[in-house]
Amino acid sequence: MKLSRAGFLPARFFVASGTGLPFAKIWTATMNTKTTRALLAILAAVACLGVFARLLFDTRAHGAADSPPAPAPIAAASTAATTPLGIAYATARLATVGASLKLPGTVSIPSSETATVSPRVQGQVVAVLARVGDRVAAGQTLARIRSLDIATAESAVRQARTQVKFTGLALSHQKQLAHLGSFSQKPLEDAHAALTTAQATLEGDRTGDDQDLLTVGQDQTIVQSDQSVVLQDQSLQNQDELDMAHDKTILDRQRLLYSNGIVSKQDLEAAQTTFDKDKEKISGDKLKVEGDSVKVHGDQEKVQSDRAKVEGDKLRLATDETQVRIAKAALDRETSAFNADIYTSQNVEQAQSAYNGALEGLQAAQDTLQIHGANGADSTGVVDIPAPIGGIVTVRNVNPGMNVDTSTLTPWQMFTISNPSLVYVDAGLSQGDLARVRLGMVAKVQTPDDPGASYTARISYIAPSVDPATHSVKVRCALENTADRLKDGMYVDVSLETSSANATVMVPSSAVQEDKDGKFVFVPKNGGGFSQRRVTTGRDIDGETEIASGLAASQRIVSDGSLLLKNQSTGGDD
């Protein structure tokens, strides 16, 4: 539909002179109906409004043509006063714009500043001293667990302390005896007794080993005998099967003769009875073979067990022989020591060694208790669960009375603590902008809830690969979050000044429209009306759009109302 220069009504509603419609002719032809009169009145009003709008439009268009626009200063765009049609003008300006990037970012807490608290022992929670949202210090008690492992470890510590006490007393006693020279022949006698015991054990084990070897031989003989029985049974079964096949042939022949009346029924029944007996006999043979086979299998397992026992006897004999050699060496040593009168130093050294061993046992028991998380003091089996780092409790999975352990079947992740004093801000950088960003570049971070506040940081990480889902590269900066304003998962805006500024053509973003063929702006014609100018756009910066090509600086364009002109030129479709 062709539009009038007023932009709203079809041209056929206006006379050639542009002063109105031929109302007299229409009125004369249609005065006979009320409906027609009402319609003509509406059309007359609309025509008058169209004429008035056209006059205003022509006046502004001619004024604009008579005075060409002067180039606007770089600092601000020149905007004309809004016309009654809702159209406003601006001048494309050549602006020096810093090459900056504005990226959406996400706040996260570093994994190094997050700790999951798990129990070191299994037990029952008797107290929970922290809630979600509490700020805790490193080492602060979060919960207490009563554990059998802790009670056992504490008992071991007490026993080790007792052992240290008694070995210390024994060492003191040996030192006193050495000072008085009051040692007896007891070590020599103990060595004799130890050698006698070792020799007796060796002889007993040798006898047992011989008996086990004899048993293995007997069991192997039994296995061979049973295997012969199985072979005989299988041979009998095979013979019985041949007999049954022969009797089956006779039975079939008797049936044929009986059907022809050659033999009597008694002869047929006798043949059937013989065949049935053969079947029963074969069934018995099969059962006997199976039973004998089971017996052979059991005998073979017994032989294997006896052989394993013999191997164990051999190991035991080797150990016994070693013990006898050790006992002989000990007896020789004790005899030499007794003859040389050196028992004094030996007994003291033994006592000292026992005391040192008791001290090492105590230290090991205390280390075990410490590994389990106990502080070393007697706590009747109750252990404190401390906070590994300072921060805020974000997760709590336990309550008093619950059982916990180190498996995943219970809430072994009792607490999660995050320290938000240092946060990461991650942003996605497009591949085309990757060359403009470098490590150490200054970044400004703003939050949507407080746009006036900004945080300054530096790029500390650029990902070595492109995210296959977003086709972007992750960049990261670290921020001190002393005021705790930045929250984990919060969305922020990240601004990067990437390089030196360049002069570029800028227009108000409202001036740029888009259709299926691309983007364009409306440019006023010297004789009135507007034309579309195809453009290539760049970045959007603070309400303005960068024009890469298609429009020169100082060109006058439509800033406000371009959407209205677009709708008119397309018949009202947006």
Order of alpha helices (4+ residues) and beta strands (2+ residues): alpha-alpha-beta-beta-beta-beta-beta-beta-alpha-alpha-alpha-alpha-beta-beta-beta-beta-beta-beta-beta-beta-beta-beta-beta-beta-beta-beta-alpha
